[in-house]
Amino acid sequence: MSFVSLVWGMVLAVCAFLIIFVAPIHFTFLGDPFDRMIISLIQVIIAVLTVIVLAFALSKLKKMYMQSQLRTR
């Protein structure tokens, strides 16, 4: 699998996670008297943490790719 395909796979996996699990999180709290602002704050925190983890993972992947490229040359 090429480096670019792996990067796109990671990005698409994070997007799918955000769309499938984070976006409908308000359904989880449907019966509870939570304010819309609190639910939005929970969604924002999860989304930001997910993007930070993605950035660190992409950085680690880039370092591994660069090391393998330097060894093969």
Secondary structure as GFF3:
##gff-version 3
##sequence-region A 1 73
A	DSSP	alpha_helix	3	17	.	.	.	ID=ss1
A	DSSP	pi_helix	18	22	.	.	.	ID=ss2
A	DSSP	three_ten_helix	23	27	.	.	.	ID=ss3
A	DSSP	alpha_helix	36	72	.	.	.	ID=ss4
###
